[in-house]
């Protein structure tokens, strides 16, 4: 079965994090939480958001513990407040995407609207059909390293089988479940000296992965850095 579909993670994959962008995310979480009723100051809210990001890689759930703020509302507002201008510059994938006939899809722990903003800023939005951009709100806020639901939701949108898909991520733990389902799995940016069995290949950047795909190079062991 031909692997004719690439499913892209967004955050950390199609752009990389910097301290300045991280600070923008903390500020956005605090602003959104206060708009939804968090009683503390902006400084107190930022401290709580930073605690959430540091401890759980998620600065939002910590505001929802007493159920007065819903994760769905906070998730939406948070992504509206992130300053996309603080996103670091990154080489474009546009030319590589034009050279392949693959279907492109985006599966993010962010919101679908946020993914569209990122793709537009990266000049990639034209390669993605709107129904193939799936945010965390579309799969009941399940996490990719804990549940098959994000991937099942995407496959249903695409009308594809796992064996037809390549998944690109910057977090290796998010590759274990889709690999077990039958997807080819690609790790970018955060490379491992000894990648686990569920990492099919790893590349320093998404561009190098796409170049590899375009050139149809033979398979290489996952620990070879391209």
ROLUMMI-571569 format. One record per residue: residue number from 1; residue in one letter; x, y, z of N, C-alpha, C in turn. Coordinates in nm, 4 decimals, padded with zeros to 6 digits, always signed. Atoms other than C-alpha are relative to their C-alpha. Layout:
R pos code      n.X      n.Y      n.Z     ca.X     ca.Y     ca.Z      c.X      c.Y      c.Z
R NUM    A        X        Y        Z        X        Y        Z        X        Y        Z
...
This chain:
R pos code      n.X      n.Y      n.Z     ca.X     ca.Y     ca.Z      c.X      c.Y      c.Z
R   1    X +00.0853 -00.1194 +00.0000 +00.0000 +00.0000 +00.0000 +00.0888 +00.1244 +00.0000
R   2    X -00.0821 -00.1201 +00.0135 +00.1446 +00.3365 -00.1049 -00.0263 +00.0981 +00.1140
R   3    X +00.0139 -00.1035 -00.1033 +00.2113 +00.5932 +00.1658 -00.0078 +00.1344 -00.0712
R   4    X +00.0218 -00.1190 +00.0821 +00.0594 +00.8900 -00.0111 -00.0463 +00.1215 +00.0808
R   5    X +00.0511 -00.1070 -00.0862 -00.0362 +01.1074 +00.2890 +00.1003 +00.0299 +00.1106
R   6    X -00.0881 -00.0434 -00.1082 +00.1802 +01.3102 +00.5272 -00.0831 +00.0752 +00.1035
R   7    X +00.0695 -00.0648 -00.1106 +00.0317 +01.4035 +00.8640 +00.1050 +00.0747 +00.0825
R   8    X -00.0974 -00.0842 -00.0676 +00.2210 +01.6945 +01.0190 -00.0485 +00.0411 +00.1388
R   9    X +00.0185 -00.0748 -00.1228 +00.2389 +01.7941 +01.3806 +00.0301 +00.1464 -00.0336
R  10    X -00.0209 -00.1431 +00.0281 +00.2466 +02.1761 +01.4037 +00.1026 +00.0604 +00.0950
R  11    X -00.0848 -00.0691 -00.0969 +00.4005 +02.3134 +01.7248 +00.1286 -00.0774 +00.0251
R  12    X -00.1293 +00.0635 -00.0182 +00.7708 +02.2365 +01.7443 +00.0459 -00.0786 -00.1209
R  13    X -00.0332 +00.0745 +00.1218 +00.7612 +02.0658 +01.4047 +00.0107 +00.0940 -00.1194
R  14    X -00.0023 -00.0957 +00.1099 +00.6696 +02.3331 +01.1502 +00.0614 +00.1332 +00.0412
R  15    X -00.0819 -00.1105 -00.0497 +00.8405 +02.5929 +01.3679 +00.0669 -00.0481 +00.1284
R  16    X -00.0714 +00.0388 -00.1213 +01.0854 +02.5733 +01.6575 -00.0240 +00.1032 +00.1097
R  17    X +00.0233 -00.0866 -00.1147 +01.0426 +02.7174 +02.0055 +00.1267 +00.0770 +00.0367
R  18    X -00.1081 -00.0817 -00.0538 +01.2575 +02.9992 +02.1419 -00.0472 +00.0560 +00.1336
R  19    X +00.0438 -00.0600 -00.1274 +01.2572 +03.1627 +02.4883 -00.0992 +00.1146 -00.0206
R  20    X +00.0907 -00.1118 +00.0246 +01.0863 +03.4710 +02.3393 -00.1393 -00.0491 -00.0371
R  21    X +00.1304 +00.0538 +00.0382 +00.8091 +03.2637 +02.1807 -00.0645 -00.0715 +00.1189
R  22    X +00.0532 +00.0643 -00.1204 +00.7712 +03.0573 +02.5003 -00.0644 +00.1036 +00.0922
R  23    X +00.0543 -00.1064 -00.0855 +00.7185 +03.3828 +02.6933 -00.1324 +00.0513 -00.0545
R  24    X +00.1258 -00.0413 +00.0613 +00.4492 +03.4818 +02.4445 -00.1115 -00.0985 +00.0325
R  25    X +00.0995 +00.1025 -00.0318 +00.2704 +03.1513 +02.5104 -00.0454 +00.0102 +00.1455
R  26    X +00.0340 -00.0168 -00.1416 +00.2855 +03.2019 +02.8882 -00.0911 +00.1207 +00.0189
R  27    X +00.0815 -00.1210 -00.0096 +00.1479 +03.5535 +02.8521 -00.1399 -00.0233 -00.0557
R  28    X +00.1302 +00.0275 +00.0615 -00.1314 +03.4329 +02.6226 -00.0872 -00.0860 +00.0898
R  29    X +00.0765 +00.0856 -00.0917 -00.2362 +03.1615 +02.8681 -00.0543 +00.0811 +00.1172
R  30    X +00.0426 -00.0823 -00.1137 -00.2508 +03.4142 +03.1520 -00.1112 +00.0965 -00.0389
R  31    X +00.1027 -00.0938 +00.0475 -00.4503 +03.6692 +02.9507 -00.1330 -00.0721 -00.0199
R  32    X +00.1222 +00.0755 +00.0270 -00.7003 +03.4062 +02.8386 -00.0660 -00.0456 +00.1297
R  33    X +00.0561 +00.0473 -00.1276 -00.7430 +03.2635 +03.1902 -00.0675 +00.1135 +00.0755
R  34    X +00.0588 -00.1137 -00.0705 -00.8077 +03.6079 +03.3373 -00.1287 +00.0473 -00.0680
R  35    X +00.1230 -00.0370 +00.0706 -01.0641 +03.6856 +03.0669 -00.1144 -00.0947 +00.0351
R  36    X +00.1022 +00.0995 -00.0313 -01.2469 +03.3683 +03.1666 -00.0290 -00.0103 +00.1497
R  37    X +00.0386 -00.0060 -00.1407 -01.2510 +03.4522 +03.5367 +00.1071 -00.0323 +00.1009
R  38    X -00.1049 +00.0232 -00.0995 -00.9184 +03.3644 +03.6945 +00.0203 +00.1291 +00.0792
R  39    X +00.0056 -00.1229 -00.0798 -00.9079 +03.6118 +03.9870 +00.1344 +00.0678 +00.0252
R  40    X -00.1303 -00.0562 -00.0317 -00.5336 +03.6697 +04.0152 +00.0460 +00.1036 -00.1012
R  41    X -00.0593 -00.0995 +00.0891 -00.3139 +03.9336 +03.8554 +00.0625 -00.0688 -00.1210
R  42    X -00.0686 +00.0540 +00.1163 -00.1420 +03.8923 +03.5195 +00.1281 -00.0717 +00.0428
R  43    X -00.1242 +00.0615 -00.0470 +00.1834 +03.8161 +03.7024 -00.0273 -00.1341 +00.0674
R  44    X +00.0350 +00.1256 -00.0667 +00.0159 +03.5510 +03.9185 -00.0461 -00.1047 -00.1009
R  45    X +00.0471 +00.0932 +00.1026 -00.1529 +03.3971 +03.6163 +00.1162 -00.0523 -00.0838
R  46    X -00.1167 +00.0442 +00.0770 +00.1760 +03.3871 +03.4242 +00.0827 -00.1004 +00.0804
R  47    X -00.0743 +00.0948 -00.0833 +00.3463 +03.2136 +03.7180 -00.0685 -00.1366 +00.0007
R  48    X +00.0747 +00.1257 +00.0011 +00.0699 +02.9514 +03.7236 +00.0116 -00.0680 -00.1365
R  49    X -00.0143 +00.0569 +00.1341 +00.0866 +02.9043 +03.3470 +00.1389 -00.0600 -00.0189
R  50    X -00.1370 +00.0507 +00.0129 +00.4644 +02.8647 +03.3625 +00.0167 -00.1307 +00.0770
R  51    X -00.0033 +00.1249 -00.0767 +00.4214 +02.6010 +03.6322 -00.0627 -00.1140 -00.0796
R  52    X +00.0665 +00.1014 +00.0808 +00.1801 +02.4151 +03.4065 +00.0841 -00.0453 -00.1173
R  53    X -00.0853 +00.0357 +00.1140 +00.4113 +02.4282 +03.1061 +00.1214 -00.0806 +00.0462
R  54    X -00.1211 +00.0678 -00.0465 +00.7160 +02.3211 +03.3092 -00.0296 -00.1407 +00.0506
R  55    X +00.0297 +00.1287 -00.0633 +00.5461 +02.0362 +03.4942 -00.0729 -00.0962 -00.0922
R  56    X +00.0885 +00.0871 +00.0781 +00.2986 +01.9071 +03.2376 +00.0046 +00.0267 -00.1495
R  57    X -00.0056 -00.0396 +00.1414 +00.3984 +02.0606 +02.9009 -00.1322 +00.0600 -00.0463
R  58    X +00.1307 -00.0585 +00.0329 +00.0572 +02.2254 +02.9166 -00.0306 +00.1064 +00.1046
R  59    X +00.0235 -00.1079 -00.0938 -00.0045 +02.5651 +03.0712 -00.1452 +00.0332 +00.0213
R  60    X +00.1425 -00.0327 -00.0044 -00.3828 +02.5502 +03.0422 -00.0760 -00.0797 +00.1049
R  61    X +00.0807 +00.0869 -00.0860 -00.5146 +02.2543 +03.2400 +00.0060 +00.0419 +00.1461
R  62    X -00.0171 -00.0419 -00.1390 -00.3827 +02.4004 +03.5639 -00.1051 +00.1039 +00.0415
R  63    X +00.1038 -00.0994 -00.0289 -00.6464 +02.6778 +03.5364 -00.1396 -00.0626 +00.0075
R  64    X +00.1323 +00.0634 +00.0108 -00.9292 +02.4259 +03.4962 -00.0278 -00.0981 +00.1132
R  65    X +00.0117 +00.1006 -00.1062 -00.8869 +02.2292 +03.8170 -00.1300 +00.0087 +00.0776
R  66    X +00.1236 -00.0128 -00.0797 -01.1907 +02.3729 +03.9939 -00.1253 +00.0068 -00.0864
R  67    X +00.1109 +00.0081 +00.0956 -01.4090 +02.3500 +03.6793 -00.0737 +00.1323 -00.0219
R  68    X +00.0645 -00.1282 +00.0284 -01.4949 +02.7220 +03.6786 +00.0408 +00.0526 -00.1382
R  69    X -00.0449 -00.0322 +00.1357 -01.2955 +02.7604 +03.3560 +00.0054 -00.1302 -00.0778
R  70    X -00.0014 +00.1221 +00.0793 -01.3516 +02.5041 +03.0822 +00.1209 -00.0007 -00.0919
R  71    X -00.1172 +00.0132 +00.0856 -01.0580 +02.3707 +02.8853 -00.0324 +00.0396 -00.1434
R  72    X +00.0378 -00.0335 +00.1370 -01.2481 +02.4168 +02.5597 +00.0058 +00.1516 -00.0228
R  73    X -00.0014 -00.1462 +00.0130 -01.2972 +02.7907 +02.6178 +00.1417 +00.0557 +00.0127
R  74    X -00.1355 -00.0493 -00.0225 -00.9451 +02.8441 +02.7497 +00.0906 -00.0338 -00.1176
R  75    X -00.0780 +00.0465 +00.1154 -00.7905 +02.6452 +02.4648 -00.0195 +00.0945 -00.1185
R  76    X +00.0305 -00.0885 +00.1138 -00.9653 +02.8644 +02.2065 +00.0582 +00.1402 +00.0215
R  77    X -00.0474 -00.1359 -00.0267 -00.8856 +03.1984 +02.3711 +00.1522 +00.0089 +00.0056
R  78    X -00.1466 +00.0024 -00.0113 -00.5254 +03.1043 +02.4476 +00.0651 +00.0117 -00.1374
R  79    X -00.0625 -00.0021 +00.1325 -00.4446 +03.0398 +02.0831 -00.0284 +00.1304 -00.0747
R  80    X +00.0283 -00.1296 +00.0615 -00.6112 +03.3637 +01.9797 +00.0992 +00.1064 +00.0477
R  81    X -00.0862 -00.1025 -00.0588 -00.3744 +03.5574 +02.2082 +00.1492 -00.0224 -00.0257
R  82    X -00.1420 +00.0214 +00.0282 -00.0443 +03.3978 +02.1029 +00.0434 +00.0951 -00.1112
R  83    X -00.0523 -00.0957 +00.0978 +00.1614 +03.6542 +01.9148 +00.0810 -00.0747 -00.1047
R  84    X -00.0669 +00.0776 +00.1047 +00.2495 +03.4801 +01.5910 +00.1226 +00.0736 -00.0535
R  85    X -00.1172 -00.0764 +00.0437 +00.4958 +03.7620 +01.5171 +00.1246 -00.0422 +00.0767
R  86    X -00.1135 +00.0461 -00.0787 +00.7152 +03.6138 +01.7911 +00.0505 -00.1369 -00.0457
R  87    X -00.0442 +00.1289 +00.0509 +00.7401 +03.2876 +01.5985 +00.1322 +00.0180 -00.0739
R  88    X -00.1308 -00.0186 +00.0624 +01.1033 +03.2445 +01.4934 -00.0032 -00.0303 -00.1496
R  89    X -00.0053 +00.0276 +00.1434 +01.1912 +03.2525 +01.1234 +00.0467 -00.1422 -00.0256
R  90    X -00.0341 +00.1381 +00.0299 +01.2242 +02.9158 +00.9579 -00.0055 -00.0199 -00.1505
R  91    X -00.0036 +00.0230 +00.1446 +01.3114 +02.7924 +00.6108 -00.1321 -00.0586 -00.0480
R  92    X +00.1304 +00.0397 +00.0514 +01.0106 +02.7293 +00.3923 +00.0009 -00.1407 -00.0587
R  93    X +00.0196 +00.1321 +00.0581 +00.8800 +02.3890 +00.2966 -00.0720 +00.0077 -00.1345
R  94    X +00.0872 -00.0160 +00.1162 +00.6821 +02.5330 +00.0068 +00.0536 -00.0696 -00.1236
R  95    X -00.0536 +00.0552 +00.1243 +00.9152 +02.4310 -00.2737 +00.0022 -00.1519 +00.0036
R  96    X -00.0014 +00.1453 -00.0096 +00.9467 +02.0758 -00.1435 -00.1403 -00.0577 -00.0122
R  97    X +00.1366 +00.0501 +00.0097 +00.5715 +02.0348 -00.1053 -00.0511 +00.0040 -00.1429
R  98    X +00.0424 -00.0090 +00.1396 +00.5213 +02.1452 -00.4626 +00.0531 -00.1164 -00.0837
R  99    X -00.0658 +00.1032 +00.0795 +00.7484 +01.8650 -00.5828 -00.0550 -00.1397 +00.0264
R 100    X +00.0566 +00.1315 -00.0287 +00.5477 +01.5801 -00.4309 -00.1505 +00.0029 -00.0247
R 101    X +00.1445 +00.0120 +00.0225 +00.1962 +01.4545 -00.4926 -00.0710 -00.0502 +00.1255
R 102    X +00.0604 +00.0471 -00.1240 +00.1297 +01.3665 -00.1311 -00.1143 +00.0908 +00.0446
R 103    X +00.1008 -00.0761 -00.0731 -00.1823 +01.4744 +00.0543 +00.0621 +00.0433 +00.1316
R 104    X -00.0541 -00.0514 -00.1245 -00.0893 +01.6946 +00.3504 -00.1129 +00.0269 +00.0994
R 105    X +00.0974 -00.0218 -00.1069 -00.2757 +01.7061 +00.6818 +00.0743 +00.0479 +00.1240
R 106    X -00.0593 -00.0518 -00.1231 -00.2124 +01.8747 +01.0180 -00.0781 -00.0516 +00.1196
R 107    X +00.0596 +00.0538 -00.1233 -00.2783 +01.7100 +01.3553 +00.0735 +00.0631 +00.1174
R 108    X -00.0673 -00.0812 -00.1002 -00.2062 +01.9411 +01.6455 -00.0639 -00.0108 +00.1374
R 109    X +00.0517 -00.0172 -00.1351 -00.2403 +01.9661 +02.0217 -00.0503 +00.1418 +00.0210
R 110    X +00.0590 -00.1330 -00.0018 -00.3246 +02.3297 +01.9491 -00.1397 -00.0039 -00.0590
R 111    X +00.1323 -00.0055 +00.0624 -00.6521 +02.4490 +01.8039 +00.0141 -00.0046 -00.1518
R 112    X -00.0029 +00.0026 +00.1463 -00.7415 +02.4030 +01.4378 +00.0230 +00.1398 -00.0561
R 113    X -00.0202 -00.1372 +00.0475 -00.7599 +02.7817 +01.3952 +00.1451 +00.0429 +00.0169
R 114    X -00.1414 -00.0310 -00.0197 -00.4114 +02.8167 +01.5425 +00.0855 -00.0669 -00.1076
R 115    X -00.0746 +00.0702 +00.1050 -00.2803 +02.5543 +01.2998 -00.0120 +00.0731 -00.1336
R 116    X +00.0186 -00.0744 +00.1252 -00.4290 +02.7518 +01.0116 +00.0827 +00.1279 -00.0004
R 117    X -00.0818 -00.1218 -00.0090 -00.2574 +03.0695 +01.1348 +00.1472 -00.0325 -00.0237
R 118    X -00.1395 +00.0393 +00.0175 +00.0765 +02.8894 +01.1555 +00.0277 -00.0366 -00.1454
R 119    X -00.0198 +00.0422 +00.1388 +00.0367 +02.7316 +00.8133 -00.0011 +00.1193 -00.0949
R 120    X +00.0034 -00.1207 +00.0832 -00.0554 +03.0678 +00.6624 +00.1299 +00.0787 +00.0149
R 121    X -00.1237 -00.0735 -00.0240 +00.2477 +03.2330 +00.8250 +00.1189 -00.0690 -00.0649
R 122    X -00.1048 +00.0796 +00.0632 +00.4687 +02.9523 +00.6908 -00.0171 -00.0084 -00.1513
R 123    X +00.0347 +00.0062 +00.1429 +00.3103 +02.9986 +00.3442 -00.0255 -00.1434 -00.0464
R 124    X +00.0281 +00.1404 +00.0285 +00.1894 +02.6378 +00.3549 -00.1492 -00.0314 -00.0050
R 125    X +00.1421 +00.0291 -00.0169 -00.1866 +02.6728 +00.4013 -00.0638 -00.0542 -00.1266
R 126    X +00.0617 +00.0435 +00.1259 -00.2658 +02.6171 +00.0331 +00.0164 -00.1496 -00.0254
R 127    X -00.0218 +00.1432 +00.0195 -00.1366 +02.2584 +00.0593 -00.0918 -00.0853 +00.0875
R 128    X +00.0826 +00.0720 -00.0975 -00.3910 +02.1651 +00.3302 -00.1471 +00.0316 -00.0221
R 129    X +00.1446 -00.0194 +00.0041 -00.7634 +02.1132 +00.2826 -00.0488 +00.0319 +00.1411
R 130    X +00.0472 -00.0375 -00.1344 -00.9584 +02.2715 +00.5730 -00.0411 -00.1191 +00.0854
R 131    X +00.0455 +00.1151 -00.0786 -01.1073 +01.9366 +00.6754 +00.1160 -00.0888 +00.0445
R 132    X -00.1171 +00.0788 -00.0375 -00.7555 +01.7934 +00.7030 +00.0872 +00.0723 +00.1019
R 133    X -00.0684 -00.0705 -00.1079 -00.6545 +02.0395 +00.9763 -00.0774 -00.0277 +00.1280
R 134    X +00.0714 +00.0530 -00.1161 -00.7464 +01.8775 +01.3073 +00.0663 +00.0505 +00.1278
R 135    X -00.0482 -00.0514 -00.1268 -00.7112 +02.0492 +01.6451 -00.0435 -00.0862 +00.1167
R 136    X +00.0263 +00.0808 -00.1187 -00.7246 +01.9110 +01.9963 -00.1475 +00.0004 +00.0380
R 137    X +00.1430 -00.0072 -00.0297 -01.0844 +02.0285 +02.0320 -00.0811 -00.0980 -00.0840
R 138    X +00.0686 +00.0937 +00.0887 -01.1763 +01.7891 +01.7497 +00.0108 -00.1447 +00.0467
R 139    X -00.0119 +00.1381 -00.0507 -01.0645 +01.4806 +01.9431 -00.0025 -00.0023 +00.1535
R 140    X +00.0352 +00.0034 -00.1425 -01.1885 +01.5617 +02.2918 +00.1212 +00.0184 +00.0915
R 141    X -00.1164 -00.0368 -00.0808 -00.8522 +01.6947 +02.4175 +00.0792 -00.1211 +00.0489
R 142    X -00.0853 +00.1150 -00.0306 -00.6951 +01.3502 +02.4214 +00.1434 +00.0290 -00.0462
R 143    X -00.1398 -00.0247 +00.0331 -00.3142 +01.3428 +02.4067 +00.0548 -00.1093 -00.0910
R 144    X -00.0493 +00.0923 +00.1022 -00.1242 +01.1835 +02.1229 +00.0806 -00.1159 +00.0578
R 145    X -00.0798 +00.1081 -00.0573 +00.1020 +00.9809 +02.3500 -00.0821 -00.0912 +00.0901
R 146    X +00.0847 +00.0785 -00.0894 -00.1933 +00.8423 +02.5459 -00.1186 -00.0664 -00.0694
R 147    X +00.1258 +00.0437 +00.0602 -00.4736 +00.7756 +02.2981 +00.0119 -00.0167 -00.1508
R 148    X +00.0101 +00.0161 +00.1445 -00.5456 +00.6471 +01.9490 -00.0990 +00.0987 -00.0621
R 149    X +00.1076 -00.0830 +00.0523 -00.8365 +00.8920 +01.9178 +00.0488 +00.1127 -00.0923
R 150    X -00.0445 -00.1034 +00.0938 -00.6335 +01.1807 +01.7659 +00.0273 -00.0549 -00.1393
R 151    X -00.0376 +00.0586 +00.1285 -00.5068 +00.9509 +01.4915 -00.1212 -00.0608 -00.0710
R 152    X +00.1232 +00.0535 +00.0593 -00.8395 +00.7756 +01.4383 -00.0854 +00.1123 -00.0583
R 153    X +00.0754 -00.1157 +00.0489 -01.0056 +01.1172 +01.4027 +00.0576 +00.0495 -00.1323
R 154    X -00.0639 -00.0452 +00.1228 -00.7515 +01.2225 +01.1413 -00.0205 -00.0989 -00.1140
R 155    X +00.0181 +00.1009 +00.1044 -00.7737 +00.8944 +00.9494 -00.1427 +00.0026 -00.0548
R 156    X +00.1393 -00.0083 +00.0454 -01.1536 +00.9274 +00.9369 -00.0200 +00.1216 -00.0901
R 157    X +00.0094 -00.1201 +00.0846 -01.1218 +01.2806 +00.7986 +00.0631 -00.0247 -00.1371
R 158    X -00.0738 +00.0243 +00.1242 -00.8730 +01.1622 +00.5381 -00.0605 -00.1115 -00.0843
R 159    X +00.0458 +00.1188 +00.0705 -01.0506 +00.8396 +00.4476 +00.1148 -00.0921 -00.0354
R 160    X -00.1211 +00.0766 +00.0255 -00.7147 +00.6632 +00.4777 +00.0191 -00.1082 +00.1059
R 161    X -00.0455 +00.1002 -00.0943 -00.5648 +00.3567 +00.6445 +00.1360 +00.0426 +00.0557
R 162    X -00.1309 -00.0375 -00.0557 -00.2619 +00.3903 +00.8748 +00.1163 -00.0318 -00.0940
R 163    X -00.1076 +00.0426 +00.0895 -00.0499 +00.2058 +00.6190 +00.0192 +00.0934 -00.1193
R 164    X -00.0127 -00.0988 +00.1070 -00.1081 +00.4935 +00.3749 +00.0620 +00.1308 +00.0479
R 165    X -00.0368 -00.1282 -00.0601 +00.0270 +00.7587 +00.6109 +00.1413 +00.0024 +00.0564
R 166    X -00.1266 -00.0322 -00.0651 +00.3541 +00.9116 +00.7257 -00.0292 +00.1098 +00.1014
R 167    X +00.0229 -00.0991 -00.1051 +00.3447 +01.1016 +01.0552 +00.1321 +00.0675 +00.0348
R 168    X -00.1205 -00.0774 -00.0307 +00.5975 +01.3815 +01.1235 -00.0212 +00.0741 +00.1312
R 169    X +00.0130 -00.0547 -00.1359 +00.6546 +01.4909 +01.4857 +00.1361 +00.0453 +00.0505
R 170    X -00.1236 -00.0369 -00.0689 +00.9126 +01.6637 +01.7040 +00.0128 -00.0692 +00.1350
R 171    X -00.0009 +00.0690 -00.1286 +00.8233 +01.4535 +02.0103 -00.0084 -00.1504 -00.0239
R 172    X -00.0020 +00.1429 +00.0313 +00.9202 +01.0870 +01.9947 -00.1110 -00.0756 +00.0711
R 173    X +00.1031 +00.0748 -00.0717 +00.6648 +00.9838 +02.2553 -00.1337 +00.0035 -00.0733
R 174    X +00.1240 -00.0078 +00.0784 +00.3871 +01.0950 +02.0178 +00.0017 -00.0924 -00.1220
R 175    X -00.0108 +00.0889 +00.1158 +00.5094 +00.8418 +01.7608 -00.0299 -00.1458 +00.0340
R 176    X +00.0153 +00.1406 -00.0380 +00.4611 +00.5209 +01.9603 -00.1343 -00.0571 -00.0449
R 177    X +00.1333 +00.0510 +00.0338 +00.0848 +00.4832 +01.9101 -00.0213 -00.0071 -00.1515
R 178    X +00.0207 +00.0114 +00.1446 +00.0712 +00.5709 +01.5372 +00.0886 -00.1053 -00.0652
R 179    X -00.0854 +00.1060 +00.0543 +00.3651 +00.3389 +01.4701 -00.0657 -00.1358 +00.0221
R 180    X +00.0680 +00.1265 -00.0294 +00.1783 +00.0548 +01.6409 -00.1238 -00.0184 -00.0875
R 181    X +00.1177 +00.0074 +00.0866 -00.1249 +00.1404 +01.4260 +00.0371 -00.0327 -00.1445
R 182    X -00.0436 +00.0324 +00.1356 +00.0820 +00.0992 +01.1085 +00.0558 +00.1163 -00.0796
R 183    X -00.0546 -00.1153 +00.0718 +00.2030 +00.4499 +01.0180 +00.1524 -00.0043 -00.0024
R 184    X -00.1427 -00.0293 -00.0016 +00.5557 +00.5335 +00.9139 +00.0192 +00.1251 +00.0851
R 185    X -00.0153 -00.1087 -00.0960 +00.6925 +00.7691 +01.1783 +00.1337 +00.0709 -00.0197
R 186    X -00.1167 -00.0838 +00.0258 +00.9360 +01.0580 +01.1308 +00.0192 +00.0949 +00.1178
R 187    X -00.0348 -00.0930 -00.1070 +01.1087 +01.2475 +01.4120 +00.0889 +00.1101 -00.0576
R 188    X -00.0810 -00.1124 +00.0463 +01.2441 +01.5970 +01.3388 +00.0404 +00.0867 +00.1188
R 189    X -00.0526 -00.0975 -00.0956 +01.4461 +01.8549 +01.5345 +00.0632 -00.0649 +00.1234
R 190    X -00.0498 +00.0523 -00.1283 +01.4790 +01.6724 +01.8684 +00.0454 -00.1448 -00.0187
R 191    X -00.0471 +00.1310 +00.0420 +01.6904 +01.3810 +01.7499 +00.0592 -00.0789 +00.1165
R 192    X -00.0433 +00.0906 -00.1053 +01.7923 +01.0802 +01.9559 +00.1220 -00.0790 -00.0453
R 193    X -00.1175 +00.0817 +00.0324 +02.1255 +00.8987 +01.9696 -00.0391 -00.1453 -00.0230
R 194    X +00.0486 +00.1378 +00.0141 +01.9424 +00.5686 +02.0106 -00.1518 +00.0022 -00.0069
R 195    X +00.1459 -00.0107 +00.0116 +01.5899 +00.6113 +01.8748 -00.0687 -00.1325 +00.0264
R 196    X +00.0754 +00.1230 -00.0248 +01.3292 +00.3594 +01.9913 -00.0544 -00.0578 -00.1299
R 197    X +00.0434 +00.0722 +00.1203 +01.1828 +00.1084 +01.7514 -00.1134 +00.0698 -00.0721
R 198    X +00.1157 -00.0625 +00.0634 +00.8776 +00.3235 +01.6879 +00.0354 +00.1286 -00.0760
R 199    X -00.0452 -00.1092 +00.0867 +01.0849 +00.5955 +01.5168 +00.0562 -00.0624 -00.1271
R 200    X -00.0437 +00.0614 +00.1248 +01.1137 +00.4876 +01.1542 +00.1246 +00.0687 -00.0542
R 201    X -00.1138 -00.0812 +00.0438 +01.3493 +00.7702 +01.0522 +00.0034 +00.1278 +00.0824
R 202    X -00.0072 -00.1322 -00.0602 +01.4755 +01.0956 +01.1994 +00.0873 +00.0907 -00.0861
R 203    X -00.0664 -00.1002 +00.0838 +01.5894 +01.4135 +01.0273 +00.0177 +00.1275 +00.0807
R 204    X -00.0258 -00.1238 -00.0728 +01.7352 +01.7397 +01.1484 -00.1098 +00.1032 -00.0205
R 205    X +00.1041 -00.0981 +00.0308 +01.4624 +01.9444 +00.9772 -00.1069 -00.0638 -00.0867
R 206    X +00.1019 +00.0492 +00.0929 +01.1335 +01.8902 +00.7941 +00.0433 +00.0092 -00.1452
R 207    X -00.0459 -00.0131 +00.1377 +01.3019 +02.0160 +00.4764 +00.0844 -00.1193 -00.0423
R 208    X -00.0828 +00.1148 +00.0337 +01.5546 +01.7339 +00.4911 -00.0834 -00.1264 -00.0155
R 209    X +00.0926 +00.1119 +00.0199 +01.2740 +01.4838 +00.5362 -00.0656 +00.0076 -00.1374
R 210    X +00.0660 -00.0144 +00.1298 +01.0942 +01.6243 +00.2322 +00.0981 -00.0205 -00.1149
R 211    X -00.1008 +00.0246 +00.1037 +01.4167 +01.6222 +00.0306 +00.0237 -00.1490 -00.0160
R 212    X -00.0147 +00.1460 +00.0012 +01.4631 +01.2576 +00.1255 -00.1176 -00.0649 -00.0738
R 213    X +00.1197 +00.0545 +00.0632 +01.1059 +01.1854 +00.0186 +00.0014 +00.0279 -00.1494
R 214    X -00.0007 -00.0393 +00.1410 +01.1451 +01.3752 -00.3083 +00.1016 -00.0812 -00.0796
R 215    X -00.1053 +00.0736 +00.0706 +01.4657 +01.1991 -00.4018 -00.0214 -00.1506 +00.0036
R 216    X +00.0307 +00.1430 -00.0132 +01.3156 +00.8619 -00.3028 +00.1259 -00.0784 +00.0344
R 217    X -00.1190 +00.0700 -00.0461 +01.6312 +00.7640 -00.1252 -00.0407 -00.1309 +00.0651
R 218    X +00.0297 +00.1260 -00.0694 +01.6488 +00.4073 +00.0067 -00.0091 +00.0242 +00.1493
R 219    X +00.0146 -00.0122 -00.1444 +01.5548 +00.3529 +00.3679 +00.1354 -00.0019 +00.0679
R 220    X -00.1222 -00.0058 -00.0781 +01.8246 +00.4394 +00.6180 -00.0349 -00.0259 +00.1460
R 221    X +00.0304 +00.0230 -00.1424 +01.8528 +00.3391 +00.9831 -00.0338 +00.1271 +00.0706
R 222    X +00.0518 -00.1194 -00.0663 +01.6811 +00.5785 +01.2203 +00.1071 +00.0815 +00.0680
R 223    X -00.1005 -00.0775 -00.0724 +02.0026 +00.6790 +01.3951 +00.0974 +00.0711 -00.0935
R 224    X -00.0817 -00.0769 +00.0914 +02.1589 +00.8202 +01.0814 -00.0628 +00.1369 -00.0164
R 225    X +00.0537 -00.1359 +00.0019 +02.1142 +01.1980 +01.0961 +00.0196 +00.0589 -00.1381
R 226    X -00.0057 -00.0524 +00.1372 +02.0292 +01.3462 +00.7558 -00.0252 +00.1485 -00.0009
